[in-house]
Structures are given as structure tokens and as C-alpha cells.
Amino acid sequence: MDWQIKISILRRYETYCYQICYYLIQNESNASQAAKEALLSIAVDAFFFTDSDETRREKIRRISIDKSLLWQGNGLRNNTVV
């Protein structure tokens, strides 16, 4: 599949991905980074591009939550006073 088509498909889910990340992290910068990592992870999943919309949304939701939790944990550690 052509990269332009893949990018077009990913863009359809970009806002959904960011919304999930922001809801969990409540920080624009970290949510943006988590969403970027989630979309990059999804981009290498060859099956994502042939999946149904419902399956794509589920994959986006799962990876967005995963990346958000990682970024949220990083933010908490970086803000902790030792």
C-alpha cells in the first residue's frame, strides 16, 4: 500500500488518538507526544490498514492508552522532588 494512502488513513484517526491521550494525561505537550508515538506504532501495523473501522478504532484506543500511561508515568517521575 502506498504511503500517501496510509498517511491519509492515519490522519482520520489522529484527532481520536489525541483526544484519548489528552483525556488521560491532561497535559497538551505530553498528550501530543503520546499521540505521536501511538500513531507511529500503528503505522507499522500492516493489518491496521486493511482492518475495519471498528477494529482500527479499537487498536487506536488500546495503543493510545498504553502510550498515555507511559507518558503520564514519565511526567510524574520528572516532576517528583527527591
N, C-alpha and C positions, 0 to 999 in steps of 0.2 A: 504494500500500500504506500502511496506517495506521502511524503512528509507533510505537504501542504494540506492534504486531506486529514491526516492525523492531528495536525495543529488546529484545524477547523473544528474537529470533534472535541478536542480538549477544551477549546475556548467555550463551547456550550456548557461545560461543567465548571468553569473557572469560578464564577460567582458563587455557585452552590458550595464548592470546596472552601472558598474563603469564608463564607457565612458560618460554616461548621467550625472552622478554625477560630474565627473571632469569637464565636459564642463560648467556646471552651477556654480560650486564653484571655480574652478581654484586654488585649494589647495589640494595636494595629501593626506595629513592626514585627512582633513575633508571629502574629497570625498570618501576615503576609509571607514570612519566611516558611512557616509550616505549610501553607497552601502551595507555595512554590515547590517545596520538597515532595509534597504529596503528588502534585501533577507530574513532576519529573519521574517519580516512581511508577505512576500509572502509564506514562509514555512508553516505557519499555515492556509493558504487558501486551504481547501481541494479540491475546484473546480479547482484550478490552475493546478493541476497535471493531470486532465482529459480534460482540455481545449485544443483547437487547438494552434498551434504555433503562429498564428496571434494574438489570444486572449492573450496568455501568454506574448508576446512582448508588447502588449498594457498595460497589468497590470503592467509589469516591468517598462515601461516608466512612467506611472502615479505615482506609488509609489516612483520611483527614483526621480522624480521631487519634489514630496512632501517632502521627506526626505532631499533632497538637499537644498530646500528652508529653512527648519528648521535649518540645519547645517550652512548655509550661514548666516542666521539671528543670530545664536549663535556666530559665528565668528566675525560678525560686532559689536555685543554688547561687546564681550570680548576685542576687540581692540580699543574701544572708550575711549578717555581720558575724565575724568569727572572733 
